[in-house]
Amino acid sequence: MKVFSFPYGLVQANMYVLVFDKEAIVIDPCVSWKDTDLSDLSIRAVLCTHGHFDHISALDEYGGDLTLPVFIDKNDKNMLSDPELNHSSDFGMNIHYDGAVEVFSQSEYSNEDFNISETFSLKIVSTPGHTPGSVCFLFIDQDKKMRMFTGDMLFAGSVGRTDLGGSFQDMKRSISKLKEMADDIECYPGHGDVTDLGREKRYNPYFHEF
């Protein structure tokens, strides 16, 4: 599995494209597919870590025009179609997606669930706090390498804000959950640089505060 990152917008939200040979999964679709230089790939699914506007601003292209399956946690599903809930209206925008959405019906998926030939497993880690339905996507390769896409729950050296429909108490519980996970998990946040859980356990002040 190869990972490509595409920062977008004033707040530089990260869209990730996970490539499995000639197949791909898009995480947090905020960049047009035409702007990725990966147009020769077959996208199999779109995964949303949460429903805030800066992470779904190109969702109409993927789920609408390209008719791809779109997945999000059930607690954030309504945010996709409501500019007030996804907070785009706070910035004078009207970002919304009214197409088909699938909620995660299980906590573990495999390559076969997305019609991808290369073997991997995917664990849906529920980490509310930034939003009620924030999740992290933990991908485990054939070689057991672990990569987790954390959205706005975890950043390098920080965590997500909780004043845009989130919960400080939920965030504390989610941090406690991550503290129990393996140090060597690479973390790909919704904004900023890649980190790993071992580094965050040592240096992230929120991991020591809670």
PyMOL commands that set and color helices and strands:
alter all, ss='L'
color gray80, all
select helices_A, chain A and resi 33-35+53-55+59-65+77-81+89-91+111-114+168-179+197-203+205-209
alter helices_A, ss='H'
color red, helices_A
select strands_A, chain A and resi 2-8+13-20+23-27+42-47+70-72+102-103+108-110+120-126+135-141+146-151+154-155+158-159+186-189+195-196
alter strands_A, ss='S'
color yellow, strands_A
deselect
rebuild
show_as cartoon
